[in-house]
Amino acid sequence: INFNFRFLHATGFHGVIGCIDCTHIAISRPVVNEAVYFYHNQFHSINVKIVCSYNLQILHIDPTMPGAVHDQFIFRYGSLRQALRLWVCAGTLPDDADMQRSA
């Protein structure tokens, strides 16, 4: 799937293959490692990374990080960054079948 071309056609942005952001999902107070789930002294959460296409189709989601983890850390050390190094040269992202083959 050539997301680079589709994103350019839909938005006018060159060289973009998707949008990434993180959001906090509130959780109950954990019994173990409470501090790493506490987000800015407000509430306990997980920090969920989501990548979407030009038409808001979710391409990747990672709900594995605790709330105290910064967004930059998630991108820097998460599995998506390594995969992007392989895919970005072609301007493509994998479909579901590609993801299953690489697992």
N, C-alpha and C positions, 0 to 999 in steps of 0.2 A: 504494500500500500504506500503510495507516494504522498505522505502527509505534507512534505515541504511544498509541493506544487499546490495542493489543496488549500493549505493555510495562506499562501500567497494570493491565490485567486479569491478566497473568501474575505481576506482582511487587508491585503496590500503589504503585509510584513514579509520581507525577504529572509530566507534562511531559518524560518521557524517551523518546528515539527510538532509542537504542542505547548500547552500551558501547564505550569506546575505550581502548586501551592499546598500549604498545610493548614489543617484546622484542628481545633481541640474538641474532643468529645468527652463530656463529663462522665466520670465513673464513680462508683462507690469507693469509699476510703479503703485502700488495699491493706491487707494484714502485713505483707512483706514489702520491704523497700518503699515505704510510704513517701519518703522525701522526693524520690525521683519522679513520682507521679503528681506532685504538687506544682501547679502552674501559677507562677507569679503571685504567690500568697493569696490566691483566690479560691481555687477548687482543685480537686484531683481529676486528672484527665489522661487520655492517650493523645498523642500528636499524630494525626493521620495525614500522610502525604497522598495527594491525588494528582494524576496527570490526565489531561483531557485533550481531545482533538479540537480542530477549528469549529466543529458543530456540537461541542460539549459532550461527545461520547467519551466515557471513561476508558482510558487506555491502560492505566496502572494505578493500583491503590496499595498502600503499605500501612497497615494499622498496628505495627509492632513496636513503636517507640513510646516511651513514657512521656507524660506532659512536661516535665522539666527540660527535656531535650530541645535544643534550638533547631529551627528549620534548616539552617545552613549545615549543621551536623548531620541531619537526616540525608540531605542531598549529597554531602561529601562522602559519607561512609555507608550509604545504603546500596542495595543491589542495583537500583536503577542507574546510578552513575556508571558503573562498570558496563552495563548493557548498552548504554548510550554511546560509549566509546566505539563500540562495534557498529552500531546502527547509524550514527550521525553522518558518517562518510557517504553513505548511500542516500541520505535524506529520507529514510524510511523508519518505521517502527514495526515491530512484529505483530502479526495477528495472533489469535488464540492458539492456533496450531503450532506456530513458531515458538510460543512461550512453553507449550507442553513438551516440545522436542528438546528445548534447552534445559529443562528442569532435571 
